[in-house]
Amino acid sequence: MVYDVNIDGKDFRLELERGETGWQCRLDGRDIEMNAVLARRDVLSILIDGKAYEIKREHTATDTHLWVGSVRYLAELRDPRSLRGRKGAGADDKGPQKNPRTHAG
């Protein structure tokens, strides 16, 4: 799975693949040794290079935030394969559009 991630205005490319012994992770092309477990709803326990982190997800009406310890980050995750993640795709783009200037006649 490949994701475009924005954390506090900074863009990253995240590639995740489940392996036999945990997750294989590449962040901006760098291999990261990690393992992750969903501890409870909206709480992820992650082990990265031997260090443990607890990540809490918080949803507001308009944003998603991630808490790492006592630090809060604005987070946005986009799947580049998703139509919503592609540039130029708008909320009103639903199927073929008719040109209002042309008509049968």
Sine and cosine of phi, psi and omega as CSV:
sin_phi,cos_phi,sin_psi,cos_psi,sin_omega,cos_omega
0.00,0.00,0.71,-0.70,0.01,-1.00
-0.88,-0.47,0.72,-0.69,-0.01,-1.00
-0.73,-0.68,0.56,-0.83,0.22,-0.98
-0.99,-0.14,0.83,-0.55,-0.09,-1.00
-0.87,-0.49,0.68,-0.73,0.09,-1.00
-0.85,-0.53,0.87,-0.50,0.02,-1.00
-0.88,-0.48,0.91,-0.42,-0.01,-1.00
0.74,0.67,0.68,0.73,0.08,-1.00
1.00,0.04,-0.02,1.00,-0.01,-1.00
-0.95,-0.31,0.78,-0.62,-0.07,-1.00
-1.00,0.01,0.62,-0.79,0.05,-1.00
-0.67,-0.74,0.42,-0.91,0.13,-0.99
-0.93,-0.36,0.87,-0.50,-0.05,-1.00
-0.91,-0.42,0.81,-0.58,0.07,-1.00
-0.88,-0.47,0.84,-0.55,0.00,-1.00
-0.84,-0.55,0.67,-0.74,0.08,-1.00
-0.56,-0.83,0.75,-0.66,0.01,-1.00
-0.97,0.24,0.82,-0.57,0.03,-1.00
-0.96,-0.27,-0.07,-1.00,-0.01,-1.00
-0.92,0.38,-0.56,0.83,-0.07,-1.00
-0.94,-0.35,0.17,0.98,-0.02,-1.00
0.51,-0.86,-0.51,-0.86,-0.03,-1.00
-0.98,-0.17,0.61,-0.79,0.19,-0.98
-0.98,-0.18,0.78,-0.63,-0.11,-0.99
-0.76,-0.65,0.71,-0.71,0.15,-0.99
-0.82,-0.58,0.78,-0.62,0.03,-1.00
-0.87,-0.49,0.91,-0.42,-0.07,-1.00
0.78,0.63,0.66,0.75,0.06,-1.00
1.00,0.07,-0.11,0.99,0.01,-1.00
-0.99,-0.12,0.73,-0.69,0.09,-1.00
-0.95,0.31,0.73,-0.68,0.03,-1.00
-0.85,-0.52,0.82,-0.57,0.06,-1.00
-0.99,0.16,0.87,-0.49,-0.07,-1.00
-0.45,-0.89,0.30,-0.95,0.17,-0.98
-0.56,-0.83,0.53,-0.85,-0.07,-1.00
-0.65,-0.76,0.59,-0.81,0.05,-1.00
-0.68,-0.73,0.72,-0.70,0.09,-1.00
-0.97,0.23,0.96,-0.28,-0.06,-1.00
-0.95,0.31,-0.67,0.74,0.09,-1.00
-0.27,-0.96,0.06,-1.00,-0.05,-1.00
-0.80,0.60,0.78,-0.63,0.03,-1.00
0.90,0.44,0.32,0.95,0.05,-1.00
-0.73,-0.68,0.86,-0.52,-0.02,-1.00
-0.90,-0.43,0.75,-0.66,0.09,-1.00
-0.98,-0.19,0.86,-0.51,-0.09,-1.00
-0.84,-0.55,0.67,-0.74,0.11,-0.99
-0.92,-0.40,0.91,-0.42,-0.03,-1.00
-0.84,-0.54,0.87,-0.49,0.00,-1.00
0.75,0.66,0.66,0.75,0.06,-1.00
0.99,0.11,-0.01,1.00,0.02,-1.00
-0.95,-0.31,0.69,-0.72,-0.03,-1.00
-1.00,-0.09,0.67,-0.74,0.03,-1.00
-0.72,-0.70,0.59,-0.81,0.15,-0.99
-0.93,-0.37,0.85,-0.53,-0.05,-1.00
-0.92,-0.38,0.84,-0.55,0.02,-1.00
-0.94,-0.34,0.70,-0.71,0.02,-1.00
-0.98,-0.19,0.71,-0.71,0.02,-1.00
-0.79,-0.62,0.82,-0.57,0.05,-1.00
-0.98,-0.22,0.71,-0.70,0.18,-0.98
-0.92,-0.39,-0.07,-1.00,-0.01,-1.00
-0.87,0.48,-0.51,0.86,-0.09,-1.00
-0.84,-0.54,-0.26,0.97,-0.14,-0.99
-0.70,-0.72,0.24,-0.97,0.17,-0.99
-0.86,-0.51,0.72,-0.69,0.05,-1.00
-0.85,-0.52,0.53,-0.85,0.11,-0.99
-0.90,-0.43,0.74,-0.68,0.07,-1.00
-0.97,-0.24,0.82,-0.57,0.14,-0.99
-0.89,-0.45,0.97,-0.25,-0.16,-0.99
0.91,0.42,-0.81,-0.59,-0.01,-1.00
-0.98,-0.19,0.19,0.98,-0.02,-1.00
-0.97,-0.24,0.76,-0.65,-0.04,-1.00
-0.96,-0.27,0.73,-0.68,-0.01,-1.00
-0.83,-0.56,0.68,-0.73,0.14,-0.99
-0.97,0.24,0.78,-0.63,-0.10,-1.00
-0.77,-0.64,0.63,-0.78,0.10,-0.99
-0.68,-0.74,0.76,-0.66,-0.03,-1.00
-0.86,-0.52,0.79,-0.61,0.02,-1.00
-0.79,-0.61,0.71,-0.70,0.13,-0.99
-1.00,0.00,0.92,-0.40,-0.07,-1.00
-0.88,0.47,-0.30,0.95,0.04,-1.00
-0.98,0.18,-0.30,0.96,-0.05,-1.00
-0.96,0.26,0.64,-0.77,0.06,-1.00
-0.87,0.49,-0.58,0.81,-0.01,-1.00
-0.92,0.39,-0.40,0.92,-0.02,-1.00
-1.00,0.07,-0.17,0.98,-0.04,-1.00
-1.00,0.08,0.60,-0.80,0.04,-1.00
-0.91,0.42,0.64,-0.77,0.06,-1.00
1.00,-0.03,-0.21,0.98,0.03,-1.00
-1.00,0.08,0.86,-0.51,-0.02,-1.00
-0.95,-0.33,0.20,-0.98,-0.03,-1.00
-0.91,0.41,-0.42,0.91,-0.05,-1.00
-1.00,-0.03,-0.01,1.00,-0.02,-1.00
-0.99,0.16,1.00,-0.06,0.00,-1.00
-0.82,-0.57,1.00,-0.01,0.04,-1.00
0.98,0.21,-0.14,-0.99,-0.02,-1.00
-0.89,0.45,0.62,-0.78,0.00,-1.00
-0.95,-0.30,0.63,-0.78,0.05,-1.00
-1.00,0.01,0.62,-0.78,0.07,-1.00
-0.99,0.16,0.86,-0.51,-0.06,-1.00
-0.92,0.39,-0.26,0.97,-0.04,-1.00
-1.00,0.05,-0.25,0.97,0.01,-1.00
-0.96,-0.26,0.56,-0.83,0.04,-1.00
-0.47,-0.88,0.47,-0.88,0.02,-1.00
-0.97,0.22,0.61,-0.79,0.01,-1.00
-0.01,-1.00,0.00,0.00,0.00,0.00
